[in-house]
Amino acid sequence: MSAQLWVSVVQIGCFFGLVALGYYLVLEGADFFNFALGPFAMFSGLTASWLMAEQGWPLGLAAVLGIAIAAVLAVVTEVALVRPIDARTGGGELPSLIAVVAVLFAVEQLAGTLFGRQLMPGRSWLPHTSLDLGFVTVDGQTLALVFCTVVAFTGVWLWMRKSRYGRILRAVGSNREAAKTLGMPVGRVRLVAFALAGGVVGLAGQLFAAKAGVSFQSGFGWALSGFLALVIGGTGSVWAPLAGGMLLALAQTLVPYYLGSASLDYAVLAVAILFFALRPSGLFVRKVRV
C-alpha cells in the first residue's frame, strides 16, 4: 500500500475518532448512546459550507456557528427528549433510543430542506499549506484535522482528570442513583456531556466536510462509523475511541485497495460482528480494582 494511502487512513481515522469521542462523552456522562451525533456533525458541516458558499461568510465565523449549532442540537435533544422520556419511563433506555433515532432522520431531512440535497464542498482551513516529507505529501486540511483531533482528545483527557465535572462524569454514567445519593449534580453533568459531545462532533463535521464534502445524507453513515469506532476502541480510556477510529479507517482503506470497493460494506460488517462476538468491550477495557 502506498504511503499516500496511509495519509488517508490517518485523516479518516481522526474523523471517526472524533465522532466516537462524542459517543464516549455521552456514554460516560449519561450511560446512553446518542445516535443523532452523526447528523449533528453533518448539520454543522453543511451549515458552514452553505454559509460560505451561498452567503459569503468568512470561514472562521461560519465554522464557529456550525459547531455551536451542533452543541445546541445535542443539548436540546437531552432537555426536550431524552430527559423527559427517561423520567416518564423510569429510566427505560429503549423509548429514549427510539426518540433519538427519530431525531437522526428528522435532522437529516431538515438539513436537506434548508440547504438542498446535493453534495456541498467545504473550504480548507489551511488552503496554502502542505507538508512534503519526500515520500508523501500531506495537505493543509489533513494537518488541520490531525492537529484539532490531538487538541480535542488532549483537552477532554485533561478535563476529565482536572475539572470537577470531568472527575464525576464517570460516576454519574456508571450509577446515576448512587451519584444522586452522594449529592452530585447529575442533571448538569449530563447536560455538559451532551453539550461537549455536540461540540466535538460539530468540529469533526467541519473538518471532514472541508476534506470530502458533505450532504444531508452523510449523517447516518457518520453516526454508524462513530459507533463502530467506539465499539472497536472501547471505553477504557479517553484515547480508546481514537484507536478504534484508526483501526476502522484502516479496514475501510485496505479492503477497497485489495478486494475492491464492492467488498467494503461486507468487511466493515465482519469487523463489527467479530468485535461484538469476541471483544464486546472493545480493545481498551476500564480496569476495576477490588
Buried (B, 14 or more C-beta within 10 A) or exposed (E): EEEEBBBBBBBBBBBBBBBBBBBBBBBBBBBBBBBBBBBBBBBBBBBBBBBBBEEEBEBEEBBEBBBBBBBBBBBEBBBEBBBEBBEEEEEEBEBBBEBBBEBBEEBBEBBBEEBBEEBBBBBBBBEEBEEEEEEEEBBBBBBBBBBBBEEBBEEBBEBBEEEEBBEBBBBBBEEBEEBEEEEBBBEEBBBBBBBBBBBBBBBBBBBBBBBBBBBBBBBBEBBBBBBBBBBBBBBBBBBBBBBBBBBBBBBBBBBBEEEEEEEBEEBBEEBBEEBEEEEEEBBBBBEEEE
